[in-house]
Amino acid sequence: LGLKMNESGVKIWNKEAVPPNTVIRNSELARASPDTTHPGLEGTRHWYLSELRKKFITLSKAYDLGNNLPSTSFEKWLWSELLIHDRDPIVPVCDCDTYSYAIVQMMCDAGISETKAINFAKSVLRVGNEIANEFLGAMGGGIGCYNNKVRVVKDGRNLSVNYGKISLKLNKKHYEKLRDLYNIHNSFEPFSEKSFHEKLFCVLLRYKSLSGGGFQAAINGEVFDTLMEHLDVSMECFASPLNCWYPRFCSVFLDTDLYFGSIGSFFSFRPRSGSYQANPPFTEDVINQMAAHMEGLLTESLDPLSFTIIVPTWLNSSAWKRLKNSDFCQMSMNISQREHGYCEGAQHMRPERLRISGCDTSIFFWQNDAGSDLYEVTDTICDEIRKAFVYGLPENRRSSVLAKQRKNEKKEEPKPKKKIIENTGSNWKNLQKNIKNKKKGKKRKRNTTNRSNKRKKRE
């Protein structure tokens, strides 16, 4: 299949996967968007977003939230803002005086009183607007003052992508992958290393600014291969150039990711047919909006359409219940936390790609009628997917889980049934006679040989 391998033999993407025709048409429309990326502007975004993060943490301390507030609360709030505001790709610019209901819900779920949660959300809105106004003012200065160049420094298998005082880490194999993606999707113009390095820096810094590596975790290659083999999956609904498995994918940032194969946000993507994998950021807002978008697509389309959805097993959340109880859910399965893992969200700069899952995982197969006929999900396919997920575990954990699975498979193998002969009158008597005759025949034969031996001895 032309799979790209790293030096240890682990696949990091499928270069030859062919997306559905709908995806190709969408990518042509995405290409028409203006180029607004520049390392200097991206550095400005990163600085203001870092300031916003610091003030968010300072506010949480001022409200004496302590350990009640989840460690990923800023990232979850940022993801919810990305769904609402689009004046800037990542810095939340709010044009209204409405506080974030996502923050209130998140804090109430953590046991914080509603009054305290609302006051905190209002303070975050005020601070966010202050940062946004400063940011918009700085962005209005244009890019003329940014004279630095992107420099890529190689150090064995690792590299540093530098711009001014900002230095970003990247391993060699992901550098090669991103270079290949850039060549594939910009083949209409001569390759420019300067342009490639600028786009590379922007992508790396954008996802560092987003932070929250857990929100960028991906399933392992063996699961992708299994989904492609059995369900013809050839595209991801939620990915990035850093963790994508296929050359075409949807991602949250069209402006930076376009040059590496993104066709834009899944919420702007309207496929009529095909089979897709959806592993969204693990926030309830995103999962609920994903479900609403899929419901519209599956309702409208008469062509075969299928989504394999992978989310945490949050039994009490409204998003999980919505996925489980939908009429479009043809089948679902759960995988125990100890029996699977994921690829790190920061796999492009970490020595270890795999980690144990933080919780149980649920997989839902949403399909319309035509999709369920063409992409039929069976128990056998679910078993293959379950086995493939084991290879997302670190190697030291994987062998014990595989051994346990093989042991369970042997237990479940049906034993050959013994033939039971019923006692039914004459048939039973005839069978008994035959058995006795066979025994007598053996005895006679044995006795005959003994007699002949005795005669020989006498002679």
C-alpha positions as CSV (number, residue, x, y, z in Angstrom):
1,L,0.0,0.0,0.0
2,G,3.0,2.3,0.0
3,L,2.8,2.9,3.8
4,K,5.3,5.3,5.2
5,M,7.5,3.6,7.8
6,N,9.8,5.1,10.4
7,E,13.2,3.4,11.2
8,S,11.6,1.1,13.9
9,G,9.1,-0.2,11.3
10,V,6.1,1.6,12.8
11,K,3.7,3.1,10.2
12,I,3.0,6.8,10.7
13,W,0.6,7.4,7.8
14,N,-0.9,5.8,4.7
15,K,0.4,7.8,1.7
16,E,-1.6,5.9,-0.9
17,A,-5.1,6.2,0.5
18,V,-7.6,7.6,-2.0
19,P,-10.3,9.8,-0.5
20,P,-13.9,9.9,-1.8
21,N,-14.8,12.2,-4.7
22,T,-16.7,14.5,-2.4
23,V,-13.4,15.2,-0.5
24,I,-11.5,16.0,-3.7
25,R,-14.2,18.6,-4.7
26,N,-14.2,20.1,-1.2
27,S,-10.4,20.5,-1.3
28,E,-10.6,22.5,-4.5
29,L,-13.0,24.9,-2.8
30,A,-10.7,25.2,0.2
31,R,-7.8,26.1,-2.0
32,A,-9.6,29.2,-3.0
33,S,-9.3,30.7,0.5
34,P,-6.7,33.5,0.9
35,D,-3.2,32.9,2.3
36,T,-3.1,34.7,5.7
37,T,-0.3,32.7,7.3
38,H,3.1,34.1,8.3
39,P,5.5,33.0,11.0
40,G,5.5,36.5,12.5
41,L,1.7,36.7,12.8
42,E,1.6,33.2,14.2
43,G,4.2,34.3,16.8
44,T,1.9,37.2,17.8
45,R,-1.1,34.9,18.1
46,H,0.9,32.5,20.3
47,W,2.0,35.3,22.6
48,Y,-1.5,36.7,23.2
49,L,-2.9,33.2,23.6
50,S,-0.2,32.5,26.2
51,E,-1.2,35.7,28.0
52,L,-4.8,34.6,28.0
53,R,-3.9,31.2,29.4
54,K,-2.0,32.9,32.3
55,K,-4.9,35.2,33.2
56,F,-7.3,32.3,33.1
57,I,-5.1,30.5,35.6
58,T,-4.8,33.6,37.7
59,L,-8.6,34.0,37.8
60,S,-9.1,30.4,38.9
61,K,-6.7,31.0,41.8
62,A,-8.5,34.3,42.7
63,Y,-11.8,32.5,42.9
64,D,-10.2,29.9,45.1
65,L,-11.2,27.0,42.7
66,G,-8.1,25.0,43.8
67,N,-8.2,21.4,42.5
68,N,-12.0,21.6,41.7
69,L,-11.3,23.0,38.2
70,P,-10.1,20.3,35.8
71,S,-6.5,20.7,34.6
72,T,-7.7,20.8,31.0
73,S,-10.3,23.5,31.7
74,F,-8.6,26.2,29.6
75,E,-8.3,23.8,26.6
76,K,-11.9,22.7,26.9
77,W,-13.1,26.3,27.0
78,L,-10.9,27.3,24.0
79,W,-12.4,24.4,22.0
80,S,-15.9,25.6,22.8
81,E,-15.0,29.1,21.7
82,L,-13.6,27.8,18.4
83,L,-17.0,26.4,17.6
84,I,-18.7,29.8,18.1
85,H,-16.3,32.6,17.0
86,D,-14.4,32.7,13.7
87,R,-12.9,36.2,13.5
88,D,-9.5,34.7,14.2
89,P,-8.5,31.0,13.8
90,I,-7.5,30.5,17.4
91,V,-7.7,33.6,19.6
92,P,-11.3,33.9,20.9
93,V,-12.6,37.3,19.7
94,C,-16.1,37.8,21.2
95,D,-18.4,40.5,19.8
96,C,-21.1,40.1,22.5
97,D,-21.4,40.4,26.2
98,T,-22.6,36.8,26.7
99,Y,-20.4,34.7,29.1
100,S,-19.4,31.1,28.2
101,Y,-22.0,28.5,29.1
102,A,-19.4,25.9,28.5
103,I,-17.3,27.2,31.5
104,V,-20.4,27.2,33.7
105,Q,-21.3,23.7,32.8
106,M,-17.8,22.4,33.2
107,M,-17.5,24.0,36.7
108,C,-20.9,22.8,37.8
109,D,-19.9,19.3,36.8
110,A,-16.8,19.7,39.0
111,G,-19.0,20.5,42.0
112,I,-18.6,24.3,42.0
113,S,-21.8,26.3,42.7
114,E,-23.6,27.8,39.8
115,T,-23.3,31.4,41.2
116,K,-19.6,31.0,41.5
117,A,-19.3,29.5,38.1
118,I,-21.3,32.3,36.4
119,N,-19.1,35.0,38.1
120,F,-16.0,33.2,37.0
121,A,-17.3,32.9,33.4
122,K,-18.1,36.7,33.4
123,S,-14.5,37.4,34.6
124,V,-13.1,35.2,31.8
125,L,-15.2,37.0,29.3
126,R,-13.9,40.4,30.5
127,V,-10.3,39.3,30.4
128,G,-10.7,37.6,27.1
129,N,-12.2,40.7,25.5
130,E,-9.2,42.8,26.8
131,I,-6.7,40.4,25.3
132,A,-8.7,40.1,22.0
133,N,-8.7,43.9,21.6
134,E,-5.0,44.2,22.2
135,F,-4.4,41.3,19.8
136,L,-6.5,42.8,17.0
137,G,-4.6,46.1,17.4
138,A,-1.3,44.3,17.1
139,M,-2.4,42.3,14.1
140,G,-3.4,45.5,12.3
141,G,0.3,46.4,12.0
142,G,0.7,43.9,9.2
143,I,3.8,41.7,8.6
144,G,6.3,44.3,7.5
145,C,8.1,44.4,10.8
146,Y,8.8,40.6,10.8
147,N,12.2,40.2,9.2
148,N,13.3,36.9,10.8
149,K,13.7,33.7,8.7
150,V,12.7,30.2,9.6
151,R,15.7,28.1,10.3
152,V,15.6,24.3,10.5
153,V,18.5,22.8,12.5
154,K,19.1,19.1,12.2
155,D,20.4,17.0,15.1
156,G,20.5,13.3,14.3
157,R,16.9,12.1,14.2
158,N,15.5,15.3,15.6
159,L,15.2,18.9,14.4
160,S,14.5,22.3,15.7
161,V,12.4,24.7,13.7
162,N,13.3,28.2,14.8
163,Y,12.0,31.7,14.2
164,G,13.4,34.5,16.2
165,K,13.4,33.4,19.8
166,I,10.8,30.6,19.2
167,S,12.1,27.1,18.9
168,L,9.9,24.1,18.1
169,K,10.9,20.4,18.2
170,L,10.1,17.9,15.5
171,N,11.4,14.4,14.9
172,K,12.9,13.5,11.6
173,K,10.2,11.1,10.4
174,H,7.4,13.6,11.0
175,Y,9.4,16.2,9.1
176,E,9.6,13.8,6.2
177,K,5.9,13.1,6.4
178,L,5.0,16.8,6.4
179,R,7.4,17.5,3.5
180,D,5.7,14.7,1.5
181,L,2.3,16.1,2.3
182,Y,3.4,19.5,1.3
183,N,4.7,18.2,-2.0
184,I,1.5,16.2,-2.7
185,H,-0.8,19.2,-2.1
186,N,1.3,21.9,-3.7
187,S,2.4,20.0,-6.8
188,F,1.0,22.8,-9.1
189,E,4.0,25.0,-8.2
190,P,7.8,24.4,-7.9
191,F,8.9,23.2,-4.5
192,S,10.3,26.0,-2.3
193,E,12.1,25.0,0.8
194,K,11.7,28.5,2.2
195,S,7.9,28.4,1.7
196,F,7.7,24.9,3.1
197,H,9.6,25.8,6.3
198,E,7.4,28.9,6.9
199,K,4.2,26.8,6.6
200,L,5.8,24.1,8.8
201,F,6.6,26.6,11.5
202,C,3.1,28.0,11.4
203,V,1.5,24.5,11.8
204,L,3.8,23.5,14.7
205,L,3.3,26.8,16.6
206,R,-0.5,26.8,16.0
207,Y,-0.9,23.3,17.6
208,K,1.5,24.2,20.4
209,S,-0.7,27.3,21.1
210,L,-3.8,25.1,21.2
211,S,-1.9,22.8,23.6
212,G,-3.8,19.9,25.3
213,G,-2.0,17.0,23.7
214,G,-4.7,14.7,24.9
215,F,-7.2,16.5,22.6
216,Q,-5.0,15.6,19.6
217,A,-4.5,11.9,20.4
218,A,-5.1,9.5,17.5
219,I,-5.9,5.9,17.0
220,N,-3.1,3.6,16.0
221,G,-2.3,2.5,12.5
222,E,-3.6,-1.0,12.9
223,V,-7.1,0.3,13.7
224,F,-7.0,2.5,10.6
225,D,-5.9,-0.5,8.5
226,T,-8.8,-2.6,9.9
227,L,-11.3,0.1,9.2
228,M,-10.1,0.6,5.7
229,E,-10.1,-3.2,5.0
230,H,-13.6,-3.9,6.3
231,L,-15.5,-0.6,6.0
232,D,-13.6,1.2,3.3
233,V,-12.7,4.2,5.6
234,S,-10.3,6.5,3.8
235,M,-10.6,9.9,5.6
236,E,-10.7,11.4,9.1
237,C,-13.2,14.0,10.2
238,F,-11.0,15.3,13.0
239,A,-7.2,15.3,12.5
240,S,-4.2,17.6,11.9
241,P,-1.2,17.5,9.7
242,L,0.8,16.2,12.7
243,N,-1.4,13.1,13.5
244,C,-3.3,12.4,10.3
245,W,-3.2,8.9,8.8
246,Y,-4.6,9.8,5.4
247,P,-3.4,12.5,2.9
248,R,-6.9,14.1,3.0
249,F,-8.6,15.1,6.3
250,C,-10.7,17.6,8.1
251,S,-9.1,19.9,10.7
252,V,-9.9,22.8,12.9
253,F,-7.4,25.2,11.2
254,L,-7.8,25.6,7.4
255,D,-5.4,28.5,7.1
256,T,-2.3,26.6,8.3
257,D,-3.4,23.0,7.5
258,L,-4.5,23.6,3.9
259,Y,-1.0,23.2,2.5
260,F,-0.7,19.7,4.1
261,G,-4.0,18.2,2.9
262,S,-6.8,19.7,5.1
263,I,-10.1,20.5,3.5
264,G,-11.2,22.6,6.6
265,S,-13.5,22.1,9.5
266,F,-15.7,19.0,9.6
267,F,-18.6,21.3,10.4
268,S,-18.2,22.9,6.9
269,F,-17.9,19.5,5.2
270,R,-21.0,18.1,3.7
271,P,-20.3,14.6,2.2
272,R,-23.1,12.8,0.4
273,S,-21.5,9.4,0.4
274,G,-18.5,7.5,1.7
275,S,-17.1,6.0,4.8
276,Y,-15.4,8.2,7.4
277,Q,-13.7,7.9,10.8
278,A,-14.5,10.5,13.5
279,N,-12.3,10.8,16.6
280,P,-13.2,14.3,17.9
281,P,-11.6,16.3,20.7
282,F,-13.0,14.8,23.9
283,T,-15.2,17.7,25.0
284,E,-19.0,17.4,25.3
285,D,-19.6,20.5,23.2
286,V,-17.7,19.3,20.3
287,I,-19.2,15.8,20.4
288,N,-22.7,17.2,20.6
289,Q,-22.1,19.5,17.6
290,M,-20.5,16.6,15.7
291,A,-23.6,14.5,16.3
292,A,-26.0,17.2,15.2
293,H,-24.0,17.7,12.0
294,M,-23.9,14.0,11.2
295,E,-27.7,13.7,11.8
296,G,-28.3,16.3,9.2
297,L,-25.9,14.6,6.7
298,L,-27.4,11.1,7.2
299,T,-30.9,12.4,7.0
300,E,-30.4,14.3,3.7
301,S,-28.3,11.7,1.8
302,L,-29.8,8.7,0.0
303,D,-26.4,7.5,-1.0
304,P,-24.3,5.1,1.2
305,L,-22.9,7.2,4.1
306,S,-21.1,5.8,7.2
307,F,-19.3,7.3,10.2
308,T,-17.2,5.3,12.7
309,I,-17.2,7.4,15.8
310,I,-14.7,6.9,18.6
311,V,-15.2,8.7,21.9
312,P,-14.7,8.1,25.7
313,T,-17.2,6.0,27.5
314,W,-18.9,8.8,29.4
315,L,-22.1,6.9,30.4
316,N,-23.7,9.9,32.1
317,S,-23.0,12.5,29.5
318,S,-25.7,13.8,27.2
319,A,-23.3,13.5,24.2
320,W,-22.6,9.8,24.8
321,K,-26.3,9.0,25.3
322,R,-27.1,10.8,22.1
323,L,-24.6,8.7,20.2
324,K,-25.8,5.5,21.8
325,N,-29.6,6.0,21.4
326,S,-29.7,7.5,17.9
327,D,-31.7,5.8,15.2
328,F,-28.6,6.0,13.0
329,C,-26.5,3.9,15.4
330,Q,-26.4,0.5,13.7
331,M,-24.0,-1.0,16.2
332,S,-21.7,0.0,19.1
333,M,-19.0,-1.5,21.2
334,N,-16.9,-0.7,24.3
335,I,-13.2,-1.3,24.8
336,S,-11.8,-1.6,28.3
337,Q,-9.3,1.1,29.4
338,R,-6.5,-1.5,30.1
339,E,-6.9,-3.2,26.7
340,H,-6.1,-0.3,24.3
341,G,-4.1,2.8,23.8
342,Y,-3.7,5.9,21.6
343,C,-1.0,7.7,19.7
344,E,0.2,10.7,21.6
345,G,-1.1,14.1,20.5
346,A,2.5,15.3,20.6
347,Q,3.9,12.2,18.9
348,H,5.8,14.4,16.4
349,M,8.2,15.5,19.1
350,R,8.2,12.7,21.7
351,P,10.3,9.5,21.6
352,E,7.4,7.3,22.6
353,R,4.3,7.5,20.3
354,L,1.9,5.2,22.2
355,R,0.2,5.6,25.6
356,I,-2.4,3.7,27.6
357,S,-5.9,5.1,27.2
358,G,-7.1,7.2,30.1
359,C,-10.6,5.7,30.2
360,D,-12.8,3.1,28.4
361,T,-13.6,3.9,24.8
362,S,-16.9,3.5,22.9
363,I,-17.2,3.0,19.2
364,F,-20.5,3.9,17.4
365,F,-21.2,3.0,13.8
366,W,-23.6,5.6,12.4
367,Q,-25.1,4.8,9.0
368,N,-28.1,5.6,6.8
369,D,-29.9,2.7,5.3
370,A,-27.8,2.6,2.1
371,G,-24.7,2.9,4.2
372,S,-25.6,0.0,6.5
373,D,-26.1,-2.2,3.4
374,L,-22.8,-1.3,1.7
375,Y,-20.7,-1.0,4.9
376,E,-22.3,-3.7,7.0
377,V,-20.8,-3.9,10.5
378,T,-20.6,-7.5,11.9
379,D,-19.5,-9.1,15.2
380,T,-16.4,-10.4,13.3
381,I,-15.5,-6.8,12.3
382,C,-15.9,-5.6,15.8
383,D,-13.6,-8.3,17.1
384,E,-11.0,-7.3,14.5
385,I,-11.2,-3.7,15.6
386,R,-10.9,-4.7,19.3
387,K,-7.7,-6.7,18.5
388,A,-6.3,-3.8,16.5
389,F,-6.7,-1.4,19.4
390,V,-4.3,-3.5,21.5
391,Y,-1.4,-2.4,19.3
392,G,-2.0,1.2,20.5
393,L,-0.6,0.1,23.9
394,P,3.1,0.5,24.7
395,E,5.0,-2.6,23.9
396,N,5.6,-3.6,27.5
397,R,1.8,-3.8,28.1
398,R,0.8,-5.1,24.8
399,S,2.1,-8.7,25.1
400,S,0.2,-9.5,28.2
401,V,-3.1,-8.2,26.8
402,L,-2.6,-10.2,23.5
403,A,-1.8,-13.3,25.6
404,K,-5.0,-12.8,27.5
405,Q,-7.0,-12.4,24.4
406,R,-5.6,-15.6,22.8
407,K,-6.4,-17.5,26.0
408,N,-10.0,-16.2,26.0
409,E,-10.3,-17.2,22.3
410,K,-9.2,-20.8,23.1
411,K,-11.8,-21.0,25.9
412,E,-14.5,-19.8,23.5
413,E,-13.7,-22.3,20.7
414,P,-16.5,-24.9,20.5
415,K,-15.4,-28.4,21.4
416,P,-16.2,-31.2,18.9
417,K,-19.4,-32.9,19.9
418,K,-19.4,-36.6,20.6
419,K,-21.8,-38.7,18.6
420,I,-24.7,-39.8,20.8
421,I,-26.3,-43.1,19.8
422,E,-29.8,-43.5,21.0
423,N,-31.1,-46.7,22.4
424,T,-33.9,-47.4,19.8
425,G,-34.8,-51.0,19.8
426,S,-33.6,-53.2,16.9
427,N,-31.0,-50.6,15.7
428,W,-29.3,-50.6,19.1
429,K,-29.2,-54.4,19.2
430,N,-27.7,-54.7,15.7
431,L,-25.0,-52.1,16.7
432,Q,-24.2,-54.1,19.8
433,K,-23.9,-57.3,17.8
434,N,-21.5,-55.6,15.3
435,I,-19.3,-54.4,18.1
436,K,-19.2,-57.9,19.7
437,N,-18.4,-59.5,16.3
438,K,-15.5,-57.0,15.7
439,K,-14.1,-57.9,19.1
440,K,-14.4,-61.6,18.5
441,G,-12.7,-61.2,15.1
442,K,-9.8,-59.5,16.7
443,K,-9.5,-62.2,19.3
444,R,-9.7,-65.0,16.6
445,K,-7.0,-63.3,14.6
446,R,-4.8,-63.0,17.6
447,N,-5.4,-66.6,18.6
448,T,-4.6,-67.8,15.1
449,T,-1.3,-66.2,15.1
450,N,-0.4,-67.7,18.5
451,R,-1.3,-71.2,17.3
452,S,0.9,-70.9,14.2
453,N,3.8,-69.7,16.3
454,K,3.5,-72.8,18.6
455,R,3.5,-75.2,15.6
456,K,6.6,-73.6,14.3
457,K,8.4,-74.1,17.6
458,R,7.4,-77.8,17.8
459,E,8.7,-78.4,14.3
